[in-house]
Amino acid sequence: MKDLLQIALMAALGAGGAGLLGWAAVRWLRRRSFALALFCVAVVTVLAVTSGTVAVAQAMFLSGHDLGVVITVLCMASVVSLVTAALLGRQVVTGSRALTAAARTVGSDTGFTAPDRPLGRELAQLSQELAATSARLAESRSREKALESSRRELVAWISHDLRTPLAGLRAMAEALEDGVAEHPDRYLQRIRTEVERLTGMVDDLFELSRIQAGALCLSLSRVSVYDLVDDALAGAYPLARQRGVRLEGQWVAAEPVEVDSREITRVLGNLLVNAIRATPADGVVAVSARREADEVVLAVTDGCGGIPEQDLPRVFETGWRAGTARTPRPADPWGRREGPEGGDTGAGLGLAIVRGIVEAHAGRAWVRNVVGGCCFEIALPVAPA
């Protein structure tokens, strides 16, 4: 037993000395190649085994022949271990370099290109994360381009929509100022109408900016969908009667929702006004509400003739305007045209506000074509029992 303790002590001293040297070498190599550090670990292991074995062999007073045999076996084992460590380090470095080259493609136009050589489990997982990151970057860049394009279109359209009424206001003001207006009262009434139109456009811009900035404050209360639809229909009835459009709200379920009544009434009002203006005379605009799982779906169906399929994904974008499929609106005697989807302003803000308000209520908004027109639908969560 005493001999075993002495042997263990001598082996520990020999291996400990090699371990101290290895620890210093690893710290010195911590900023260098991983393959070199891996090879250093293998060298330290070989030195620890060799030094401990040689120390014990000398203490055992082995013959020269036996000591040579032990040293020869250790040398062969050390060579194999070091060669294996070098090959393993080279494999890791090659895979790392291939992954580094592939990482340069993250966020590129072509997307992430994974290495075509087999990688270890950790490097393969890193490659998958890089691919997912590249996909998210591409999606984010696509959204950014779409938003930038939408902003540019919105600025151009609003500039155009502001230029026309401002020019009309200036002409009418000059006519009144010079005393050449044949019907001053009519001019004053028209000026008031244009000012209200511009005020509505500015209010829509302000509301949209609040929604996009996340500053929309909601005052939630438990209400029935039936009451919301009834209020919206009552508000849209005068315009429908003026246009000769019939409003229908027969299939409305009295489901409870927890929403801001004022904002959701505005959503339904925007959808109804757009539907009425897009529907020809003697047409029908129908409102319905139904329960689907944990949501209440409200639908407004018009007789606009439909929206081109390629435009459906863009309907709720800021600044979007209807294409040629919408029924054209003739200009009024003062040369003004009404926007088919954005109300009188024509700036294409109404549906963007609709989507923003609905999403602020944790809901969804979408549109689909139906026979003779299209159907705008919003889904709101059902109020908890």
C-alpha positions as CSV (number, residue, x, y, z in Angstrom):
1,M,0.0,0.0,0.0
2,K,2.9,2.3,0.8
3,D,4.5,1.6,-2.5
4,L,1.3,2.5,-4.3
5,L,1.1,5.8,-2.5
6,Q,4.6,6.7,-3.4
7,I,4.0,5.8,-7.1
8,A,0.8,7.9,-7.1
9,L,2.7,10.8,-5.5
10,M,5.5,10.6,-8.1
11,A,3.1,10.3,-11.0
12,A,1.1,13.3,-9.7
13,L,4.3,15.4,-9.4
14,G,5.3,14.6,-12.9
15,A,1.9,15.2,-14.4
16,G,1.4,18.3,-12.2
17,G,4.5,19.9,-13.6
18,A,3.3,19.3,-17.2
19,G,-0.1,20.6,-16.2
20,L,1.3,23.9,-15.0
21,L,3.2,24.3,-18.2
22,G,0.1,23.5,-20.2
23,W,-2.0,26.0,-18.2
24,A,0.5,28.8,-19.0
25,A,0.6,27.7,-22.6
26,V,-3.2,27.7,-23.0
27,R,-3.5,31.1,-21.4
28,W,-0.9,32.4,-23.8
29,L,-2.7,30.8,-26.8
30,R,-6.2,31.9,-25.8
31,R,-6.3,34.6,-28.5
32,R,-4.7,32.4,-31.2
33,S,-6.0,29.7,-33.4
34,F,-8.3,27.1,-31.9
35,A,-6.4,24.3,-33.7
36,L,-3.2,25.4,-32.0
37,A,-4.9,25.5,-28.6
38,L,-6.3,22.0,-29.2
39,F,-2.9,20.7,-30.2
40,C,-1.4,22.3,-27.1
41,V,-3.9,20.4,-25.0
42,A,-2.9,17.2,-26.6
43,V,0.8,17.9,-26.0
44,V,0.1,18.7,-22.4
45,T,-1.7,15.4,-22.0
46,V,1.1,13.5,-23.6
47,L,3.7,15.2,-21.5
48,A,1.7,14.5,-18.3
49,V,1.4,10.8,-19.1
50,T,5.0,10.5,-20.2
51,S,6.6,12.4,-17.3
52,G,4.6,10.5,-14.7
53,T,5.3,7.1,-16.3
54,V,9.1,7.8,-16.7
55,A,9.3,9.0,-13.1
56,V,7.6,5.9,-11.8
57,A,9.7,3.7,-14.1
58,Q,13.0,5.1,-12.8
59,A,11.8,4.8,-9.2
60,M,11.1,1.1,-9.9
61,F,14.8,0.6,-11.0
62,L,13.8,-1.0,-14.3
63,S,16.5,-2.4,-16.4
64,G,17.7,-0.4,-19.4
65,H,15.9,-2.7,-21.8
66,D,12.6,-2.5,-19.9
67,L,12.9,1.3,-19.6
68,G,13.6,1.6,-23.3
69,V,10.5,-0.5,-24.0
70,V,8.3,1.7,-21.8
71,I,9.7,4.9,-23.5
72,T,9.2,3.4,-26.9
73,V,5.6,2.6,-26.2
74,L,5.0,6.1,-24.8
75,C,6.6,7.7,-27.9
76,M,4.4,5.7,-30.3
77,A,1.3,6.5,-28.3
78,S,2.3,10.2,-28.1
79,V,2.9,10.4,-31.9
80,V,-0.5,8.9,-32.7
81,S,-2.2,11.2,-30.1
82,L,-0.5,14.3,-31.5
83,V,-1.3,13.4,-35.1
84,T,-4.9,12.8,-34.2
85,A,-5.1,16.1,-32.4
86,A,-3.6,17.9,-35.4
87,L,-6.0,16.3,-37.8
88,L,-9.0,17.1,-35.5
89,G,-7.8,20.7,-35.2
90,R,-7.4,21.1,-38.9
91,Q,-10.9,19.7,-39.5
92,V,-12.3,22.2,-37.0
93,V,-10.4,25.1,-38.5
94,T,-11.5,24.2,-42.0
95,G,-15.1,24.0,-41.0
96,S,-14.8,27.3,-39.1
97,R,-13.3,29.0,-42.1
98,A,-16.0,27.7,-44.4
99,L,-18.6,29.0,-41.9
100,T,-16.8,32.3,-41.7
101,A,-16.9,32.6,-45.5
102,A,-20.6,31.7,-45.5
103,A,-21.3,34.2,-42.8
104,R,-20.3,37.0,-45.2
105,T,-23.5,36.2,-47.2
106,V,-25.8,37.0,-44.3
107,G,-28.1,39.8,-45.3
108,S,-26.9,39.7,-49.0
109,D,-29.3,39.9,-51.9
110,T,-28.9,36.1,-52.6
111,G,-29.4,35.2,-48.9
112,F,-27.3,33.0,-46.7
113,T,-25.3,30.3,-48.5
114,A,-24.5,27.4,-46.1
115,P,-21.2,25.6,-46.4
116,D,-21.3,22.6,-48.7
117,R,-18.9,20.6,-46.5
118,P,-20.1,18.6,-43.4
119,L,-19.8,20.5,-40.1
120,G,-19.7,19.4,-36.5
121,R,-22.9,19.6,-34.5
122,E,-22.1,23.0,-32.9
123,L,-21.0,24.5,-36.2
124,A,-24.1,23.1,-37.9
125,Q,-26.3,24.6,-35.3
126,L,-24.5,28.0,-35.8
127,S,-25.0,27.7,-39.5
128,Q,-28.8,27.1,-39.0
129,E,-29.0,30.2,-36.8
130,L,-27.1,32.3,-39.4
131,A,-29.6,31.1,-42.0
132,A,-32.5,32.0,-39.8
133,T,-31.0,35.4,-39.1
134,S,-30.4,36.0,-42.8
135,A,-34.0,35.2,-43.5
136,R,-35.2,37.6,-40.8
137,L,-32.9,40.3,-42.2
138,A,-34.3,39.8,-45.7
139,E,-37.8,40.0,-44.4
140,S,-37.1,43.1,-42.4
141,R,-35.4,44.8,-45.4
142,S,-38.3,43.9,-47.6
143,R,-40.7,45.5,-45.1
144,E,-38.5,48.5,-44.8
145,K,-38.5,49.0,-48.6
146,A,-42.2,48.6,-48.7
147,L,-42.7,51.2,-46.0
148,E,-40.3,53.6,-47.6
149,S,-42.1,53.2,-50.9
150,S,-45.4,53.7,-49.1
151,R,-44.1,56.9,-47.5
152,R,-42.9,58.3,-50.7
153,E,-46.2,57.5,-52.5
154,L,-48.1,59.0,-49.5
155,V,-46.1,62.3,-49.6
156,A,-46.5,62.5,-53.4
157,W,-50.3,61.9,-53.2
158,I,-50.9,64.2,-50.3
159,S,-48.9,66.9,-52.1
160,H,-51.1,66.5,-55.1
161,D,-54.3,66.4,-53.1
162,L,-53.3,69.5,-51.2
163,R,-52.3,71.4,-54.3
164,T,-55.7,71.0,-56.0
165,P,-58.0,72.4,-53.2
166,L,-55.4,75.1,-52.3
167,A,-55.4,76.3,-55.9
168,G,-59.2,76.3,-55.9
169,L,-59.3,78.2,-52.6
170,R,-56.9,80.7,-54.0
171,A,-58.9,81.2,-57.2
172,M,-62.2,81.6,-55.3
173,A,-60.6,84.0,-52.8
174,E,-59.2,86.1,-55.6
175,A,-62.6,86.1,-57.3
176,L,-64.3,87.3,-54.1
177,E,-61.6,89.8,-53.5
178,D,-61.9,91.3,-57.0
179,G,-65.7,91.3,-56.8
180,V,-66.1,89.1,-60.0
181,A,-67.9,86.2,-58.3
182,E,-71.4,85.8,-59.7
183,H,-72.6,83.9,-56.6
184,P,-70.6,84.9,-53.5
185,D,-72.6,82.7,-51.2
186,R,-71.9,79.7,-53.3
187,Y,-68.2,80.5,-53.3
188,L,-68.2,80.9,-49.5
189,Q,-70.0,77.6,-49.1
190,R,-67.5,75.9,-51.4
191,I,-64.6,77.5,-49.5
192,R,-66.0,76.1,-46.3
193,T,-66.4,72.6,-47.8
194,E,-62.7,72.6,-49.0
195,V,-61.5,73.8,-45.6
196,E,-63.4,71.0,-44.0
197,R,-61.9,68.5,-46.5
198,L,-58.4,69.7,-45.7
199,T,-59.1,69.6,-42.0
200,G,-60.3,66.0,-42.4
201,M,-57.0,65.2,-44.2
202,V,-54.9,66.7,-41.5
203,D,-56.9,64.9,-38.8
204,D,-56.4,61.6,-40.6
205,L,-52.7,62.2,-40.8
206,F,-52.5,63.0,-37.1
207,E,-54.5,59.9,-36.2
208,L,-52.3,57.7,-38.4
209,S,-49.2,59.2,-36.9
210,R,-50.5,58.4,-33.4
211,I,-51.3,54.8,-34.5
212,Q,-47.9,54.2,-36.0
213,A,-46.1,55.7,-33.0
214,G,-48.1,53.5,-30.6
215,A,-49.6,56.5,-28.9
216,L,-53.2,55.5,-29.5
217,C,-54.9,55.4,-26.1
218,L,-57.9,53.0,-25.9
219,S,-60.7,53.2,-23.4
220,L,-62.0,49.6,-23.3
221,S,-65.5,48.7,-22.3
222,R,-67.8,45.7,-22.8
223,V,-70.3,46.4,-25.6
224,S,-72.4,44.4,-28.0
225,V,-71.4,44.2,-31.6
226,Y,-75.1,44.8,-32.5
227,D,-74.9,48.3,-30.9
228,L,-71.6,49.1,-32.7
229,V,-73.1,48.2,-36.1
230,D,-76.3,50.1,-35.3
231,D,-74.4,53.3,-34.5
232,A,-72.2,53.0,-37.6
233,L,-75.2,52.4,-39.8
234,A,-77.0,55.4,-38.3
235,G,-74.0,57.6,-39.1
236,A,-73.6,56.4,-42.7
237,Y,-77.4,56.5,-43.5
238,P,-77.5,60.2,-44.7
239,L,-74.6,59.5,-47.2
240,A,-76.2,56.3,-48.4
241,R,-79.6,58.1,-49.0
242,Q,-77.8,60.8,-50.9
243,R,-76.0,58.3,-53.1
244,G,-79.1,56.1,-53.6
245,V,-77.4,53.1,-51.9
246,R,-79.4,50.8,-49.7
247,L,-77.8,49.7,-46.3
248,E,-78.5,46.3,-44.9
249,G,-77.6,45.0,-41.4
250,Q,-79.7,41.9,-40.9
251,W,-77.2,39.3,-40.1
252,V,-75.6,40.8,-37.0
253,A,-75.1,38.6,-34.0
254,A,-75.3,40.3,-30.5
255,E,-71.8,39.1,-29.4
256,P,-70.0,40.9,-26.7
257,V,-66.6,42.5,-27.3
258,E,-64.3,44.5,-25.1
259,V,-63.2,47.5,-27.3
260,D,-63.0,51.2,-27.5
261,S,-66.5,52.0,-28.8
262,R,-65.5,55.3,-30.4
263,E,-62.6,53.9,-32.3
264,I,-64.4,50.7,-33.5
265,T,-67.4,52.9,-34.6
266,R,-64.9,55.0,-36.6
267,V,-63.5,51.8,-38.2
268,L,-67.0,50.7,-39.2
269,G,-67.8,54.2,-40.4
270,N,-64.7,54.4,-42.6
271,L,-65.6,51.0,-44.1
272,L,-69.2,52.0,-44.7
273,V,-68.3,55.4,-46.2
274,N,-65.8,53.8,-48.6
275,A,-68.3,51.0,-49.5
276,I,-71.1,53.5,-50.2
277,R,-68.9,55.7,-52.4
278,A,-67.6,52.7,-54.3
279,T,-71.1,51.3,-54.9
280,P,-73.2,52.6,-57.8
281,A,-76.7,54.0,-57.3
282,D,-79.4,51.4,-56.4
283,G,-76.6,49.2,-55.1
284,V,-76.5,47.5,-51.7
285,V,-74.0,47.7,-48.9
286,A,-74.4,44.9,-46.3
287,V,-73.0,44.6,-42.8
288,S,-72.9,41.4,-40.9
289,A,-71.3,40.0,-37.7
290,R,-70.7,36.4,-36.8
291,R,-68.9,34.4,-34.1
292,E,-65.9,32.3,-35.1
293,A,-64.1,30.5,-32.3
294,D,-62.8,33.2,-30.0
295,E,-63.3,36.0,-32.4
296,V,-66.2,38.1,-33.7
297,V,-65.9,38.8,-37.4
298,L,-67.6,42.0,-38.8
299,A,-67.9,42.2,-42.6
300,V,-68.9,45.1,-44.9
301,T,-69.8,44.0,-48.4
302,D,-70.1,46.5,-51.3
303,G,-70.9,46.5,-55.0
304,C,-67.8,48.1,-56.3
305,G,-67.1,45.5,-58.9
306,G,-64.1,44.0,-57.1
307,I,-60.4,44.9,-56.6
308,P,-57.7,43.4,-58.8
309,E,-56.1,40.4,-57.2
310,Q,-52.6,41.9,-57.3
311,D,-53.9,44.9,-55.3
312,L,-55.6,43.0,-52.5
313,P,-52.4,42.7,-50.4
314,R,-51.8,46.4,-50.6
315,V,-55.3,47.6,-49.8
316,F,-54.5,48.5,-46.2
317,E,-51.2,50.1,-46.9
318,T,-50.7,53.8,-46.1
319,G,-51.5,55.8,-49.2
320,W,-53.0,53.0,-51.3
321,R,-55.6,54.0,-53.9
322,A,-58.0,51.8,-55.8
323,G,-57.0,50.7,-59.2
324,T,-59.0,50.8,-62.4
325,A,-61.5,48.1,-61.2
326,R,-63.1,50.7,-58.9
327,T,-66.1,52.5,-60.4
328,P,-64.8,55.9,-61.5
329,R,-66.3,58.9,-59.8
330,P,-67.2,61.9,-62.1
331,A,-65.8,65.3,-61.1
332,D,-68.2,67.6,-59.4
333,P,-69.0,71.1,-60.9
334,W,-65.9,72.5,-59.1
335,G,-63.5,70.0,-60.6
336,R,-63.0,67.9,-57.5
337,R,-62.9,64.1,-57.5
338,E,-63.5,62.0,-54.5
339,G,-61.0,59.4,-53.4
340,P,-62.4,55.9,-53.9
341,E,-60.9,54.5,-50.8
342,G,-59.7,57.4,-48.7
343,G,-62.9,59.4,-48.4
344,D,-63.1,62.9,-49.8
345,T,-59.4,63.5,-49.1
346,G,-58.4,60.8,-51.6
347,A,-55.1,60.4,-49.7
348,G,-55.6,56.7,-49.0
349,L,-55.5,57.0,-45.2
350,G,-58.9,55.6,-44.2
351,L,-58.0,51.9,-44.6
352,A,-54.6,52.3,-43.0
353,I,-56.3,53.9,-40.0
354,V,-58.8,51.0,-40.0
355,R,-56.0,48.4,-39.8
356,G,-54.1,50.4,-37.2
357,I,-57.1,50.7,-34.9
358,V,-58.1,47.0,-35.3
359,E,-54.5,45.8,-34.6
360,A,-54.4,48.0,-31.5
361,H,-57.3,45.9,-30.3
362,A,-55.4,42.7,-31.0
363,G,-57.5,42.0,-34.0
364,R,-57.1,41.5,-37.7
365,A,-58.3,43.2,-40.9
366,W,-58.4,41.8,-44.4
367,V,-60.3,42.1,-47.7
368,R,-61.5,39.5,-50.3
369,N,-63.4,39.7,-53.6
370,V,-67.0,38.5,-53.7
371,V,-69.6,38.4,-56.5
372,G,-70.1,41.9,-57.7
373,G,-67.8,43.6,-55.2
374,C,-65.5,43.0,-52.3
375,C,-65.9,42.2,-48.6
376,F,-63.9,44.0,-45.9
377,E,-63.7,42.0,-42.7
378,I,-62.3,42.7,-39.2
379,A,-61.9,40.2,-36.5
380,L,-62.0,41.2,-32.8
381,P,-61.4,39.1,-29.7
382,V,-64.6,38.0,-27.9
383,A,-65.0,39.7,-24.5
384,P,-64.2,37.3,-21.6
385,A,-67.1,35.9,-19.8
